[in-house]
């Protein structure tokens, strides 16, 4: 159908942008995640995220009051992704089994290796960010999954009423330490040839066997 005479013409680019960014919040999150992966969390601006998403610099403020709010949402989503990765890895195994716990630990390592900049952001790259209530809640929810697994493990060993925190902290310290060393390089320099996943498997089994 032809456009009526005198009616303003809509630019094709504007039509594409409107269609593509029907979910502006998601587009900005994806842009920020891509920029973090390429340049690190400290080396881009909100304007860079807007350009990457293909929107005006005024657009983000409908969803994020500033760059910190955008980074907070990225961090929360990263914790959700970590929880999904570890939960999915454990799913084939009985909850609380040794294999389930080790699978979760290896998935934690895998997430760090695949998303090193987001992993650093989640765990203290920005002290102000990690203290934000929503980020703290997302991190606690992620850790709660490990506590639940450890509780189930202790119950299977006849220790239903035992506090899972000490054992969970030992396991988390192992896995997080290995993951941090793996993504930041010292392991390759100091202990070349060691497989981070094998370290988690062997050391994790030793920790659990000592219970």
C-alpha positions as CSV (number, residue, x, y, z in Angstrom):
1,X,0.0,0.0,0.0
2,X,1.4,3.4,-0.9
3,X,2.1,6.0,1.7
4,X,-0.4,8.9,1.8
5,X,0.8,12.2,0.3
6,X,2.3,14.5,2.9
7,X,2.8,11.7,5.5
8,X,6.3,11.6,7.0
9,X,8.5,8.8,5.8
10,X,9.9,6.5,8.4
11,X,13.5,5.6,7.9
12,X,14.2,1.9,7.4
13,X,17.0,2.1,10.0
14,X,14.6,3.4,12.6
15,X,12.2,0.5,11.8
16,X,15.1,-2.0,12.2
17,X,16.2,-0.4,15.5
18,X,12.7,-0.4,16.9
19,X,12.2,-4.1,16.0
20,X,15.7,-5.2,17.1
21,X,15.5,-3.4,20.4
22,X,12.0,-4.3,21.5
23,X,13.8,-5.4,24.6
24,X,16.1,-2.5,25.3
25,X,17.2,-3.8,28.7
26,X,18.4,-7.1,27.2
27,X,20.2,-5.4,24.4
28,X,22.1,-3.2,26.8
29,X,23.0,-6.1,29.0
30,X,24.3,-8.1,26.0
31,X,26.3,-5.0,24.9
32,X,27.9,-4.6,28.3
33,X,28.7,-8.3,28.6
34,X,30.4,-8.2,25.2
35,X,32.4,-5.1,26.1
36,X,33.5,-6.6,29.4
37,X,34.7,-9.7,27.6
38,X,36.6,-7.7,25.1
39,X,38.0,-4.8,27.2
40,X,37.4,-5.7,30.9
41,X,34.8,-4.1,33.2
42,X,36.7,-0.8,33.7
43,X,37.5,0.1,30.1
44,X,34.2,1.2,28.6
45,X,31.5,3.8,29.2
46,X,27.8,3.8,29.1
47,X,28.0,5.6,25.7
48,X,30.1,2.7,24.4
49,X,27.4,0.3,25.5
50,X,24.8,2.4,23.8
51,X,26.8,2.4,20.5
52,X,27.3,-1.4,20.8
53,X,23.6,-1.9,21.3
54,X,22.7,0.6,18.5
55,X,20.7,3.0,20.6
56,X,20.9,6.6,21.6
57,X,22.8,7.7,24.7
58,X,19.5,8.7,26.3
59,X,17.9,5.2,25.9
60,X,19.6,3.4,28.8
61,X,18.1,5.6,31.5
62,X,14.7,4.0,31.1
63,X,16.2,1.0,32.7
64,X,19.5,1.9,34.3
65,X,20.1,5.1,36.2
66,X,23.8,5.0,35.6
67,X,26.7,2.8,34.5
68,X,26.9,1.3,38.0
69,X,23.3,0.1,37.8
70,X,24.1,-1.5,34.4
71,X,27.1,-3.2,35.9
72,X,25.1,-4.4,38.9
73,X,22.6,-6.1,36.5
74,X,25.4,-7.7,34.6
75,X,26.9,-9.0,37.8
76,X,23.6,-10.4,39.0
77,X,23.0,-12.1,35.7
78,X,26.5,-13.6,35.9
79,X,25.7,-15.1,39.3
80,X,22.5,-16.5,37.8
81,X,24.6,-18.0,35.0
82,X,27.0,-19.6,37.4
83,X,24.2,-21.1,39.4
84,X,22.6,-22.5,36.2
85,X,26.0,-23.9,35.1
86,X,26.7,-25.7,38.4
87,X,23.1,-26.8,38.8
88,X,23.0,-28.2,35.3
89,X,26.3,-30.1,35.8
90,X,25.0,-31.7,39.1
91,X,21.6,-32.6,37.7
92,X,22.5,-36.1,36.3
93,X,23.7,-37.2,39.7
94,X,22.0,-37.8,43.0
95,X,21.9,-34.7,45.1
96,X,24.6,-34.7,47.7
97,X,26.7,-37.5,46.1
98,X,30.4,-37.1,45.7
99,X,30.0,-37.0,41.9
100,X,27.3,-34.3,42.1
101,X,29.5,-32.0,44.2
102,X,32.6,-32.6,42.1
103,X,30.6,-31.9,38.9
104,X,29.4,-28.6,40.3
105,X,33.0,-27.7,41.2
106,X,34.2,-28.5,37.7
107,X,31.3,-26.4,36.2
108,X,32.3,-23.5,38.4
109,X,35.9,-23.8,37.0
110,X,34.4,-24.0,33.5
111,X,32.3,-20.9,34.0
112,X,35.4,-19.0,35.2
113,X,37.5,-20.1,32.2
114,X,34.8,-19.2,29.7
115,X,33.9,-15.9,31.3
116,X,37.1,-14.6,33.0
117,X,36.3,-10.9,33.1
118,X,32.8,-11.5,34.4
119,X,34.1,-13.9,37.0
120,X,36.6,-11.2,38.2
121,X,33.8,-8.7,38.3
122,X,31.6,-11.0,40.4
123,X,34.3,-11.6,43.0
124,X,35.7,-8.3,44.1
125,X,37.0,-6.4,41.0
126,X,34.8,-3.6,42.1
127,X,34.4,-3.5,45.9
128,X,31.4,-1.0,45.7
129,X,29.6,-3.3,43.3
130,X,29.9,-6.5,45.3
131,X,28.4,-4.7,48.3
132,X,25.2,-3.7,46.5
133,X,22.3,-5.6,48.1
134,X,21.0,-7.3,44.9
135,X,24.5,-8.5,44.0
136,X,25.0,-9.8,47.5
137,X,21.7,-11.6,47.4
138,X,22.6,-13.2,44.0
139,X,25.9,-14.4,45.3
140,X,24.4,-15.8,48.5
141,X,21.8,-17.6,46.4
142,X,24.5,-19.2,44.4
143,X,26.4,-20.3,47.5
144,X,23.2,-21.6,49.0
145,X,23.2,-24.3,46.2
146,X,26.5,-25.6,47.5
147,X,25.3,-25.5,51.1
148,X,22.3,-27.6,50.0
149,X,24.5,-30.2,48.3
150,X,26.8,-30.4,51.3
151,X,23.8,-30.8,53.7
152,X,22.6,-33.7,51.5
153,X,26.1,-35.2,51.5
154,X,26.4,-35.0,55.3
155,X,22.9,-36.5,55.7
156,X,24.0,-39.5,53.5
157,X,26.9,-39.9,56.0
158,X,24.5,-40.0,59.0
159,X,25.1,-36.4,59.9
160,X,21.7,-34.9,59.2
161,X,22.0,-32.2,61.8
162,X,25.6,-31.1,61.1
163,X,26.4,-27.5,60.1
164,X,27.3,-27.7,56.3
165,X,29.2,-24.3,56.4
166,X,32.7,-25.6,57.4
167,X,32.8,-28.2,54.7
168,X,31.2,-26.0,52.1
169,X,33.8,-23.3,52.8
170,X,36.6,-25.8,52.3
171,X,35.2,-27.0,49.0
172,X,34.5,-23.4,47.8
173,X,38.0,-22.3,48.8
174,X,39.4,-25.2,46.7
175,X,37.3,-24.6,43.6
176,X,37.5,-20.8,43.7
177,X,41.2,-20.8,44.3
178,X,41.9,-23.1,41.5
179,X,39.6,-21.1,39.2
180,X,41.3,-17.8,40.1
181,X,44.8,-19.3,39.6
182,X,43.7,-20.8,36.2
183,X,42.3,-17.6,34.8
184,X,45.0,-15.2,36.1
185,X,48.0,-17.3,34.9
186,X,50.1,-18.1,37.9
187,X,49.3,-21.8,37.7
188,X,50.8,-22.0,34.2
189,X,54.0,-20.3,35.4
190,X,54.5,-21.9,38.8
191,X,53.0,-25.4,38.1
192,X,52.9,-25.9,34.3
193,X,51.3,-29.1,33.1
194,X,48.8,-29.4,35.9
195,X,45.2,-29.9,35.0
196,X,42.9,-27.5,37.1
197,X,40.0,-29.9,36.7
198,X,42.0,-32.8,37.9
199,X,43.1,-30.8,40.9
200,X,39.5,-30.1,41.8
201,X,38.6,-33.8,41.3
202,X,41.4,-35.2,43.4
203,X,41.5,-32.6,46.1
204,X,37.7,-32.5,46.3
205,X,37.5,-36.3,46.8
206,X,40.1,-36.1,49.5
207,X,38.2,-33.4,51.4
208,X,34.9,-35.3,51.2
209,X,36.6,-38.7,52.1
210,X,37.8,-37.1,55.3
211,X,34.3,-36.5,56.6
